[in-house]
Amino acid sequence: MSDQSALSLQEPSEHWGGPWTVKKLDAFSKYVEAYLTIMQSNPYWKTIYFDGFAGCGTRKDLNTELYNQLKITLEEEEGYKGAAERVLSLDKCFDYYYFIDNQKSLDKLKEKLASLPDADGRQKVFKPGDCNKWLIKLAELMQSNKYATLLFLDPFGMHIDWESIAALKETRSDIWILIPTGVIVNRLLDKAGELKHIDRLQSFFGLSEEEIRKEFFKKEKQTTLFGDDEITRKIRDPIQHIANLYIRQLHTIWRYVTETPLVLRNSRNVPIYHFVFASNNAAAKNIASDIIIKS
Ligand SMILES: C[S@@+](CC[C@H](N)C(=O)[O-])C[C@H]1O[C@@H](n2cnc3c(N)ncnc32)[C@H](O)[C@@H]1O
């Protein structure tokens, strides 16, 4: 697997944009409504919506291999509403909306959002570039203690560095984050434990190589005709363990994390992503958990 494909390895294209995407966006939208209702009674905080992987507003982008392979109908395409559009279509609003992606996607998104009724009056900021850079800047801004931010981090792959997440410690932030448990991380944790992409795994989990090996691999003695050998075995149910480990890490930053995340499965019922919520507010976490249970 090349470095590039390790990072952007996709869920088989025929499943992308399928029911799991809608399930994720539906759950998130429900949370946003509840969040804005609560925040309206807290006028002290200026609210920010931070969409770190905002997309272009559609599922189709003719210039990427992934989108080329989607083979979705025009009807499906037109019916698709990404998170940005859903959030901006709500009656209640944030004080600021931050959208991060590459320039090309942002240009398309801007155009799409401009056509929404009421969108003009809302403070939208489009920032091109790597989400990690903007997460660090956001964390700095939030040190002023004037802002409450709802983050939506929805990458296809392992694009989020742990240090960008950790920068949000002690801030008034609530976060929904998509973890590519089955679709990518599990594949980088190869069965033989070669861990060719250990650098990526380290920056993703915020753990050392030794810690990662300890979590996912066991050493066992094997007796052969030529004596005893030590072999490395990957643990059982690694996908669930990836989710658990990431949740454990999130707990070092936020006080409350949904212990049971929303599990997004492909059509073969294999978990591909886990969608997790974290906050320093117990009530917020209870709302998120409730949404997950009912999804
Ligand atoms: C799953 S799509 C986002 C879908 C969108 N949230 C929606 O609701 O329609 C992921 C997006 O992340 C963008 N992306 C990839 N790497 C990125 C990075 N390092 N920083 C910011 N955006 C990135 C891609 O260009 C792509 O548009």
The ligand as an SDF file (V2000), in Angstrom:
LIG
                    3D

 27 29  0  0  0  0  0  0  0  0999 V2000
  -16.2620   12.9730    3.5790 C   0  0  0  0  0  0  0  0  0  0  0  0
  -15.8840   14.4120    2.6620 S   0  0  0  0  0  0  0  0  0  0  0  0
  -16.8080   15.6040    3.5410 C   0  0  0  0  0  0  0  0  0  0  0  0
  -18.2920   15.4740    3.3860 C   0  0  0  0  0  0  0  0  0  0  0  0
  -19.0300   16.6130    4.0450 C   0  0  0  0  0  0  0  0  0  0  0  0
  -18.7560   16.6780    5.4810 N   0  0  0  0  0  0  0  0  0  0  0  0
  -20.5380   16.4920    3.8090 C   0  0  0  0  0  0  0  0  0  0  0  0
  -21.2910   16.4690    4.7870 O   0  0  0  0  0  0  0  0  0  0  0  0
  -20.9260   16.4410    2.6400 O   0  0  0  0  0  0  0  0  0  0  0  0
  -14.2320   14.7770    3.1190 C   0  0  0  0  0  0  0  0  0  0  0  0
  -13.6600   16.1020    2.5990 C   0  0  0  0  0  0  0  0  0  0  0  0
  -12.4280   16.3320    3.2830 O   0  0  0  0  0  0  0  0  0  0  0  0
  -11.5700   17.0610    2.4290 C   0  0  0  0  0  0  0  0  0  0  0  0
  -10.2000   16.9000    2.9660 N   0  0  0  0  0  0  0  0  0  0  0  0
   -9.3310   15.8750    2.8010 C   0  0  0  0  0  0  0  0  0  0  0  0
   -8.2180   16.0800    3.5070 N   0  0  0  0  0  0  0  0  0  0  0  0
   -8.3750   17.2580    4.1610 C   0  0  0  0  0  0  0  0  0  0  0  0
   -7.5820   17.9890    5.0860 C   0  0  0  0  0  0  0  0  0  0  0  0
   -6.3810   17.5420    5.4790 N   0  0  0  0  0  0  0  0  0  0  0  0
   -8.0650   19.1410    5.5840 N   0  0  0  0  0  0  0  0  0  0  0  0
   -9.2990   19.5940    5.2170 C   0  0  0  0  0  0  0  0  0  0  0  0
  -10.1090   18.9380    4.3330 N   0  0  0  0  0  0  0  0  0  0  0  0
   -9.6510   17.7850    3.8210 C   0  0  0  0  0  0  0  0  0  0  0  0
  -11.8210   16.4570    1.0680 C   0  0  0  0  0  0  0  0  0  0  0  0
  -11.4660   17.3770    0.0500 O   0  0  0  0  0  0  0  0  0  0  0  0
  -13.3310   16.1570    1.1250 C   0  0  0  0  0  0  0  0  0  0  0  0
  -14.0560   17.2050    0.5360 O   0  0  0  0  0  0  0  0  0  0  0  0
  1  2  1  0
  2  3  1  0
  2 10  1  0
  3  4  1  0
  4  5  1  0
  5  6  1  0
  5  7  1  0
  7  8  2  0
  7  9  1  0
 10 11  1  0
 11 12  1  0
 11 26  1  0
 12 13  1  0
 13 14  1  0
 13 24  1  0
 14 15  1  0
 14 23  1  0
 15 16  2  0
 16 17  1  0
 17 18  1  0
 17 23  2  0
 18 19  1  0
 18 20  2  0
 20 21  1  0
 21 22  2  0
 22 23  1  0
 24 25  1  0
 24 26  1  0
 26 27  1  0
M  CHG  2   2   1   9  -1
M  END
$$$$
